[in-house]
Amino acid sequence: MTKPRVSVIMRCKNSDWVIAQALAGLFSQTFRDFELIVVDSGSTDKTLEIVKHYPCNLIEIEAKAYYPGKVLNMAIEHAQGDIIVFQNSDSVPLCEYSLERLVAAFDDAQIKGAFGRQIPRPEAVTWVRRDYEISFPVCGEAPPWITLSLPLAAIRKSIWKEHKFYVDAWASEDTEWGNWARNNNHAIKYVADAIVMHSHNYNLKEIYGRRFVEGEADVFIYNNRDNVFKVCKRFLVSTLRDTLYHIRQVEFIEMLKIPARRFVYQWAYYKGNKLGTKRKLRGNDDTSVGQQIVLKHYGSEREIS
């Protein structure tokens, strides 16, 4: 049997609302020289029934065993391909050549990683649309804070062997790997015409959970130390920026929600950053607090992506 050039890793949990679209999009790609590895972390809906209609290597783990960095490293160990592609179970390819364009980036030997463009879902609210417009431009380069983004991304397995996904904190495993690559002169390419649909309309609880673990992770990635002054400054700047955008979009009802959302967004990051700082100073390698914060605020019934 010929070894596939590419291994696609898809993580899922209770994704039956979208995974059929994600898989149909993947298996409709012009590039077909891939194997699929699906890691399910305790689905209780019809996700596994859908997955089993497609050829794949299915790995099932318990929900409590789901730590992103550890799960990705385990899945890559099983992968046969030289290029490892990551596609979230809620990321739907919007064109048949997305995978082909992403993989083609590696024809350049200097490229060690690549990530595609994410377009928000039709139901995405105004602030989500704005964030995606900035983070994933139609052309040119992605902003510097997007070092890698796993809803659609790829890396060389040989480079992963030099630096595996980190497990110091629960979140931002893609950001940490991309930052390491950049700091070690490994080129990562933004492929704007490798397109998937992916976004979330997070409520305030979900925003808190996501930003908490991101604040914790940034201590380990950037040695970033937050304080109340920075929180206040970011709150004011982001609130003004969002307000102006909503005015231009004539979204006055949504505009009323901006202060509460931006306060939670910044405060959760600050609280997570404080936990990360304390853990790092004490040499505490227990990442379970971040996991529990996410599950408490995001909900344990579905995939956290």
C-alpha distance (Angstrom), angle and dihedral (degrees) to the residues before:
residue distance angle dihedral
M1 . . .
T2 3.80 . .
K3 3.77 115.4 .
P4 3.82 110.8 -116.2
R5 3.77 117.2 -117.8
V6 3.81 92.2 -139.9
S7 3.79 136.1 37.2
V8 3.81 117.2 -158.6
I9 3.80 116.1 -154.3
M10 3.79 118.0 -160.0
R11 3.80 122.3 -177.5
C12 3.78 119.1 -160.1
K13 3.77 146.5 170.8
N14 3.81 124.4 173.2
S15 3.78 91.1 -18.8
D16 3.80 99.0 144.3
W17 3.81 90.0 122.7
V18 3.82 91.0 67.8
I19 3.81 114.7 2.6
A20 3.81 93.4 90.5
Q21 3.81 88.1 60.7
A22 3.81 91.7 45.4
L23 3.80 93.0 50.9
A24 3.80 94.7 42.3
G25 3.79 88.6 51.6
L26 3.79 91.9 49.2
F27 3.80 95.0 49.4
S28 3.81 90.8 46.4
Q29 3.80 92.3 60.6
T30 3.79 121.4 120.4
F31 3.82 88.1 -130.3
R32 3.81 107.6 72.8
D33 3.81 105.6 162.3
F34 3.80 94.8 106.3
E35 3.76 143.6 103.9
L36 3.80 120.9 -141.2
I37 3.78 123.5 -134.9
V38 3.81 115.1 -171.4
V39 3.79 120.2 -166.5
D40 3.79 113.0 -164.9
S41 3.79 119.6 -169.4
G42 3.78 102.9 -159.1
S43 3.80 108.2 -49.0
T44 3.80 114.5 -170.7
D45 3.80 97.7 -179.2
K46 3.83 128.6 66.5
T47 3.82 95.2 -69.5
L48 3.80 95.4 110.4
E49 3.81 92.3 46.1
I50 3.80 88.7 56.9
V51 3.81 94.0 44.1
K52 3.78 92.3 53.4
H53 3.81 90.6 63.7
Y54 3.81 88.5 70.0
P55 3.81 130.8 64.2
C56 3.78 106.7 -104.6
N57 3.76 147.1 130.2
L58 3.81 102.5 -107.8
I59 3.79 118.2 -155.3
E60 3.81 116.6 -173.0
I61 3.80 122.8 -161.9
E62 3.79 134.1 171.2
A63 3.78 117.7 -94.4
K64 3.80 91.8 -118.6
A65 3.82 89.9 55.3
Y66 3.80 92.5 61.0
Y67 3.81 110.4 116.1
P68 3.81 109.1 151.4
G69 3.80 99.5 -137.8
K70 3.80 93.7 44.5
V71 3.80 93.4 46.2
L72 3.80 93.2 49.1
N73 3.80 92.7 48.6
M74 3.79 90.4 49.8
A75 3.80 92.7 49.3
I76 3.80 93.0 48.1
E77 3.81 89.7 52.4
H78 3.82 86.3 61.4
A79 3.81 93.6 46.9
Q80 3.79 121.0 106.3
G81 3.80 98.3 -169.0
D82 3.78 126.5 98.5
I83 3.80 89.8 -138.6
I84 3.78 119.0 51.9
V85 3.79 115.4 -151.5
F86 3.79 122.3 -165.5
Q87 3.79 120.5 -154.5
N88 3.78 120.6 170.2
S89 3.78 117.1 -133.6
D90 3.81 87.9 -119.3
S91 3.82 93.9 50.0
V92 3.79 111.5 99.3
P93 3.82 118.5 -164.5
L94 3.79 108.9 -126.7
C95 3.79 97.8 -163.0
E96 3.78 133.3 34.4
Y97 3.80 94.2 -121.0
S98 3.83 99.5 52.6
L99 3.80 93.2 105.4
E100 3.81 92.5 41.6
R101 3.81 91.7 53.6
L102 3.80 92.7 45.5
V103 3.81 93.8 50.1
A104 3.81 91.9 43.5
A105 3.80 88.7 66.2
F106 3.81 87.3 72.8
D107 3.79 92.3 62.3
D108 3.79 81.6 87.1
A109 3.80 105.4 75.7
Q110 3.79 90.1 -149.3
I111 3.80 92.3 64.7
K112 3.80 112.4 91.9
G113 3.79 98.8 167.5
A114 3.79 140.1 14.4
F115 3.78 138.8 -176.8
G116 3.76 134.8 -165.5
R117 3.76 137.4 -130.7
Q118 3.79 119.3 -86.7
I119 3.78 120.7 -150.2
P120 3.81 118.6 -164.3
R121 3.78 121.0 -115.7
P122 3.82 119.0 -97.8
E123 3.81 90.5 -105.4
A124 3.82 93.1 53.2
V125 3.81 112.5 131.7
T126 3.79 122.4 -124.8
W127 3.81 99.4 -94.0
V128 3.82 90.9 49.3
R129 3.80 91.7 50.9
R130 3.78 90.0 50.2
D131 3.80 93.6 50.5
Y132 3.80 91.8 50.2
E133 3.80 93.3 47.9
I134 3.78 89.3 56.8
S135 3.80 98.0 39.2
F136 3.81 98.0 44.9
P137 3.82 110.5 31.5
V138 3.79 122.9 -167.0
C139 3.80 90.8 -117.2
G140 3.77 140.7 -1.9
E141 3.79 124.1 38.3
A142 3.78 129.2 -26.5
P143 3.83 115.9 -114.8
P144 3.81 115.0 -85.8
W145 3.80 94.8 -108.9
I146 3.82 90.2 64.7
T147 3.79 100.6 76.7
L148 3.82 95.1 158.5
S149 3.81 131.8 -16.7
L150 3.79 119.1 -158.2
P151 3.82 102.3 -156.3
L152 3.82 80.9 88.0
A153 3.80 117.8 0.0
A154 3.79 143.1 119.3
I155 3.80 138.8 -153.6
R156 3.80 136.1 -176.7
K157 3.78 111.1 -100.4
S158 3.80 89.9 -140.9
I159 3.81 90.5 61.1
W160 3.81 92.0 44.4
K161 3.81 87.1 58.9
E162 3.80 87.8 60.4
H163 3.80 92.4 50.7
K164 3.79 121.5 12.1
F165 3.77 124.2 -162.1
Y166 3.76 109.2 -72.0
V167 3.80 124.2 -112.8
D168 3.82 100.8 -168.9
A169 3.80 91.4 105.9
W170 3.78 133.2 18.0
A171 3.80 99.8 -115.4
S172 3.82 144.7 39.7
E173 3.79 95.3 44.0
D174 3.81 90.4 150.9
T175 3.80 92.8 49.8
E176 3.80 91.6 50.3
W177 3.81 93.7 49.1
G178 3.79 92.7 46.8
N179 3.79 91.5 47.7
W180 3.81 90.7 50.5
A181 3.81 90.6 49.6
R182 3.78 92.6 49.3
N183 3.81 92.5 47.9
N184 3.80 89.4 51.7
N185 3.81 95.0 49.8
H186 3.80 95.0 -106.3
A187 3.78 108.2 146.2
I188 3.81 119.0 -127.1
K189 3.80 118.0 -168.3
Y190 3.78 129.0 -150.4
V191 3.81 107.4 -141.3
A192 3.79 104.9 -161.0
D193 3.80 95.1 -175.8
A194 3.81 93.8 55.7
I195 3.79 94.3 88.2
V196 3.79 134.4 -174.3
M197 3.79 132.6 168.7
H198 3.80 110.5 -121.7
S199 3.81 134.5 145.1
H200 3.80 144.0 124.3
N201 3.79 131.8 -140.8
Y202 3.79 93.7 -145.3
N203 3.79 117.6 -162.5
L204 3.81 120.4 -142.4
K205 3.81 94.2 -88.0
E206 3.78 91.9 50.7
I207 3.79 92.1 46.4
Y208 3.80 89.1 53.6
G209 3.80 92.6 51.7
R210 3.78 94.9 47.4
R211 3.77 96.4 44.8
F212 3.81 93.3 44.7
V213 3.80 92.8 60.0
E214 3.80 91.5 41.7
G215 3.80 90.1 54.4
E216 3.79 90.2 49.5
A217 3.80 92.2 47.9
D218 3.80 94.7 50.1
V219 3.79 90.1 64.5
F220 3.79 89.4 62.4
I221 3.81 95.9 38.0
Y222 3.81 102.2 42.5
N223 3.82 102.6 7.5
N224 3.79 83.3 -119.1
R225 3.82 115.8 175.9
D226 3.78 116.5 -164.1
N227 3.81 129.7 -158.1
V228 3.78 138.7 -177.1
F229 3.82 93.1 -99.3
K230 3.82 90.5 57.6
V231 3.80 90.1 46.3
C232 3.80 92.0 53.9
K233 3.80 92.8 46.1
R234 3.80 93.5 49.4
F235 3.80 90.8 45.9
L236 3.79 93.1 53.9
V237 3.80 95.4 43.6
S238 3.80 95.0 45.7
T239 3.81 93.1 44.7
L240 3.81 91.4 52.6
R241 3.80 92.3 44.8
D242 3.81 92.8 49.9
T243 3.78 92.4 45.7
L244 3.79 92.6 54.3
Y245 3.79 91.3 48.1
H246 3.81 92.3 49.8
I247 3.79 90.6 49.7
R248 3.80 90.5 53.3
Q249 3.81 89.1 49.2
V250 3.83 91.7 46.6
E251 3.81 90.4 -124.9
F252 3.80 101.1 143.4
I253 3.81 98.4 155.1
E254 3.79 92.2 52.8
M255 3.80 89.0 45.6
L256 3.81 89.9 67.0
K257 3.81 89.5 64.2
I258 3.79 95.0 55.9
P259 3.86 101.0 91.4
A260 3.81 94.9 50.9
R261 3.79 93.1 44.6
R262 3.80 94.6 48.0
F263 3.79 92.6 45.7
V264 3.82 91.7 53.9
Y265 3.80 90.0 43.0
Q266 3.80 93.4 55.5
W267 3.82 98.8 34.8
A268 3.81 93.5 51.4
Y269 3.80 90.3 51.6
Y270 3.80 90.0 50.9
K271 3.82 92.7 50.6
G272 3.79 92.6 47.7
N273 3.78 90.8 46.9
K274 3.79 90.1 53.8
L275 3.79 90.6 53.0
G276 3.80 91.3 48.3
T277 3.80 91.7 49.4
K278 3.79 91.5 50.6
R279 3.80 91.9 47.5
K280 3.79 93.3 48.7
L281 3.80 94.2 48.0
R282 3.80 91.4 49.6
G283 3.80 95.4 41.5
N284 3.80 89.5 -120.6
D285 3.82 111.0 166.4
D286 3.82 95.5 -175.6
T287 3.81 106.7 122.9
S288 3.81 95.0 172.8
V289 3.82 94.9 98.2
G290 3.79 91.8 64.0
Q291 3.80 90.9 47.4
Q292 3.79 92.0 51.6
I293 3.80 92.1 47.9
V294 3.80 90.4 53.8
L295 3.80 93.6 46.4
K296 3.79 92.0 46.9
H297 3.79 94.7 51.0
Y298 3.79 102.6 28.0
G299 3.78 100.0 39.3
S300 3.78 127.6 -108.6
E301 3.78 95.6 -124.7
R302 3.81 99.8 81.2
E303 3.76 144.0 35.7
I304 3.79 117.8 -70.9
S305 3.79 106.8 -141.9
